[in-house]
Amino acid sequence: MIEILIIFDPSFYYKNIGETVLYQLQSFLNSNQILETFQSGFKPLHSTESALLRVSNDILLATDAGDSVILILLDLTSAFDTVDHKTLLSRLEFYVGFQGTVLSWFRSYLTNRSFSVKLGNFFSSPTQLSCGVPQGSILAPILFSLYLLPLGSIFRKHGVSFHCYADDTQIYLPLKRNKDSALKSLFACLEEVKMWFSQNFLFLNESKTEVIVFGPHDNFNCSNIDLDYLSPTSSCTKHLGVLWDHNLKFEKQINAVISSCFFQLRLLSKVKSSLSENTLEIAVHALITSRLDYCNSLYYGTAKNSIARLQLVQNAAAKFLKRKRKFDHVSPILKSLHWLPVHFRIEFKILLFVFKSVSNLAPSYLSELLCPHNPTRNRRSGDQRLLAVPRSRLKKRGDRAFAIAGPYIRTAQSRTIFKSSLKTYFFFFSF
């Protein structure tokens, strides 16, 4: 008699069924518009760049109107590990609307988990785990987003703008003529947010919370704004991989990109002889081009000398890849590689975001910034999806905002066709 022992692995079950549950959960949340609009983490069509592009748009427009803007970056400590299971199940029941079998499945998924600590050959006794979304689970990110759902209502209650990317939260508020009233609302909002974090077992690290003030002009001085209640203001802060300076020139961010790219080129030069040209090109794109392109839509309208310095990096990478000398003319090299110059890559990114926004391929918080142009009478250009361009006051502020920088987009059948046509267009002007 042959006996077969079947071992059931719950982790294997949850890993495979998790994909199905995630698909159904996302469909339900999207169809009922339950997810927070200004949460960009772990959502299709969203990215760190789309989040920062919306925040920069709002700040540029506010400073263009003559207002100063306070930006506060909240830092949570081990946020994913402190999610309380009972509170999360309560969110799923009362905010999302899960009941019966669905709610029971999520309760089974979260509860009856334990952990132990291994030190050498010794293990501690297992202990029940009552908090934290399961690490490595495909459902963990979206469950964390649902856990934070009530947070948005607090910001809206006090009239404070905000944007989240997973557990990174940035809140900002223009200070209009009545600065005292705006600051009072901001302080009241922060007090309520701190209380909410405490009640929901989330720990706000106030020592790492950063504050920066953007003024309506480069010589703005924030000393006349009473911010004693907040952390000390800084002239530069880093958020989602981008360094923001108080004058919105992104000079320190560009300096950091240039330094990092040349460092990577020096490392690649040590293994260049052992790599084929195709492999080397992949490495250059992964280590250099990706850094030049990351959130480069924020550079639109910045100083030409800053963009020129980024262009020097691309030139060096192209000559390095093609094994050319330092003083060789770079235009034929870029043309042979089909690389657009840096300033065209920035415009390409802006236009791509505009196309996605008018084609329902971008977050709604970007799409709502673009208004279609409605001519008073019928014209031949009426079917070309023209966009109305709002008026701005300052070239270095309002003209750089996404809502104003995005010109009209002609009809294209798909994103692939649009990208190909746009690159051909820019390539023609480049070379």
Secondary structure as the mmCIF struct_conf table of DSSP 4:
data_model
#
loop_
_struct_conf.conf_type_id
_struct_conf.id
_struct_conf.beg_label_comp_id
_struct_conf.beg_label_asym_id
_struct_conf.beg_label_seq_id
_struct_conf.end_label_comp_id
_struct_conf.end_label_asym_id
_struct_conf.end_label_seq_id
HELX_RH_AL_P HELX_RH_AL_P1 PRO A 10 SER A 31
TURN_TY1_P TURN_TY1_P1 ASN A 32 GLN A 33
BEND BEND1 LEU A 35 LEU A 35
TURN_TY1_P TURN_TY1_P2 THR A 37 PHE A 38
STRN STRN1 GLN A 39 GLN A 39
TURN_TY1_P TURN_TY1_P3 GLY A 41 PHE A 42
TURN_TY1_P TURN_TY1_P4 PRO A 44 LEU A 45
HELX_RH_AL_P HELX_RH_AL_P2 THR A 48 ASP A 64
TURN_TY1_P TURN_TY1_P5 ALA A 65 GLY A 66
STRN STRN2 SER A 68 LEU A 74
STRN STRN3 LEU A 76 THR A 77
BEND BEND2 SER A 78 SER A 78
HELX_RH_3T_P HELX_RH_3T_P1 ALA A 79 ASP A 81
BEND BEND3 THR A 82 THR A 82
STRN STRN4 ASP A 84 ASP A 84
HELX_RH_AL_P HELX_RH_AL_P3 HIS A 85 ARG A 91
HELX_RH_PI_P HELX_RH_PI_P1 LEU A 92 VAL A 96
HELX_RH_AL_P HELX_RH_AL_P4 GLY A 100 LEU A 110
BEND BEND4 THR A 111 ASN A 112
STRN STRN5 ARG A 113 PHE A 115
STRN STRN6 LYS A 118 LEU A 119
TURN_TY1_P TURN_TY1_P6 GLY A 120 ASN A 121
STRN STRN7 PHE A 122 PHE A 123
HELX_LH_PP_P HELX_LH_PP_P1 SER A 124 PRO A 126
STRN STRN8 THR A 127 LEU A 129
STRN STRN9 CYS A 131 CYS A 131
BEND BEND5 GLY A 132 GLY A 132
HELX_LH_PP_P HELX_LH_PP_P2 VAL A 133 PRO A 134
TURN_TY1_P TURN_TY1_P7 GLN A 135 GLY A 136
TURN_TY1_P TURN_TY1_P8 ILE A 138 LEU A 139
HELX_RH_AL_P HELX_RH_AL_P5 ALA A 140 TYR A 147
TURN_TY1_P TURN_TY1_P9 LEU A 148 PRO A 150
HELX_RH_AL_P HELX_RH_AL_P6 LEU A 151 LYS A 157
TURN_TY1_P TURN_TY1_P10 HIS A 158 GLY A 159
STRN STRN10 SER A 161 TYR A 165
TURN_TY1_P TURN_TY1_P11 ALA A 166 ASP A 167
STRN STRN11 ASP A 168 LEU A 175
BEND BEND6 ARG A 177 ARG A 177
HELX_RH_AL_P HELX_RH_AL_P7 LYS A 179 GLN A 199
TURN_TY1_P TURN_TY1_P12 ASN A 200 PHE A 201
STRN STRN12 PHE A 203 LEU A 204
TURN_TY1_P TURN_TY1_P13 GLU A 206 LYS A 208
STRN STRN13 GLU A 210 PHE A 214
BEND BEND7 PRO A 216 HIS A 217
TURN_TY1_P TURN_TY1_P14 ASP A 218 ASN A 219
HELX_RH_3T_P HELX_RH_3T_P2 CYS A 222 ASN A 224
BEND BEND8 ILE A 225 ILE A 225
TURN_TY1_P TURN_TY1_P15 ASP A 228 TYR A 229
BEND BEND9 LEU A 230 LEU A 230
HELX_LH_PP_P HELX_LH_PP_P3 SER A 231 PRO A 232
STRN STRN14 THR A 233 THR A 233
BEND BEND10 SER A 235 SER A 235
STRN STRN15 CYS A 236 HIS A 239
TURN_TY1_P TURN_TY1_P16 LEU A 240 GLY A 241
STRN STRN16 VAL A 242 ASP A 245
TURN_TY1_P TURN_TY1_P17 HIS A 246 ASN A 247
BEND BEND11 LEU A 248 LEU A 248
HELX_RH_AL_P HELX_RH_AL_P8 GLU A 251 VAL A 271
HELX_RH_3T_P HELX_RH_3T_P3 LYS A 272 SER A 274
BEND BEND12 LEU A 275 LEU A 275
HELX_RH_AL_P HELX_RH_AL_P9 GLU A 277 VAL A 284
HELX_RH_PI_P HELX_RH_PI_P2 HIS A 285 THR A 289
HELX_RH_AL_P HELX_RH_AL_P10 SER A 290 ASP A 293
TURN_TY1_P TURN_TY1_P18 TYR A 294 CYS A 295
HELX_RH_3T_P HELX_RH_3T_P4 ASN A 296 TYR A 299
TURN_TY1_P TURN_TY1_P19 TYR A 300 GLY A 301
HELX_RH_AL_P HELX_RH_AL_P11 LYS A 304 LEU A 321
TURN_TY1_P TURN_TY1_P20 LYS A 322 ARG A 323
TURN_TY1_P TURN_TY1_P21 LYS A 326 PHE A 327
BEND BEND13 ASP A 328 ASP A 328
BEND BEND14 VAL A 330 VAL A 330
HELX_RH_AL_P HELX_RH_AL_P12 SER A 331 LEU A 337
TURN_TY1_P TURN_TY1_P22 HIS A 338 HIS A 338
HELX_LH_PP_P HELX_LH_PP_P4 TRP A 339 PRO A 341
HELX_RH_AL_P HELX_RH_AL_P13 VAL A 342 VAL A 358
TURN_TY1_P TURN_TY1_P23 SER A 359 ASN A 360
BEND BEND15 ALA A 362 ALA A 362
HELX_RH_AL_P HELX_RH_AL_P14 SER A 364 SER A 367
TURN_TY1_P TURN_TY1_P24 GLU A 368 LEU A 369
STRN STRN17 CYS A 371 PRO A 372
BEND BEND16 THR A 376 ARG A 377
HELX_RH_3T_P HELX_RH_3T_P5 ARG A 380 ASP A 383
BEND BEND17 GLN A 384 GLN A 384
STRN STRN18 LEU A 387 ALA A 388
BEND BEND18 ARG A 393 ARG A 393
TURN_TY1_P TURN_TY1_P25 LYS A 395 ARG A 397
HELX_RH_3T_P HELX_RH_3T_P6 GLY A 398 ARG A 400
BEND BEND19 ALA A 401 ALA A 401
HELX_RH_AL_P HELX_RH_AL_P15 PHE A 402 ALA A 405
BEND BEND20 GLN A 413 SER A 414
HELX_RH_AL_P HELX_RH_AL_P16 ARG A 415 SER A 430
#
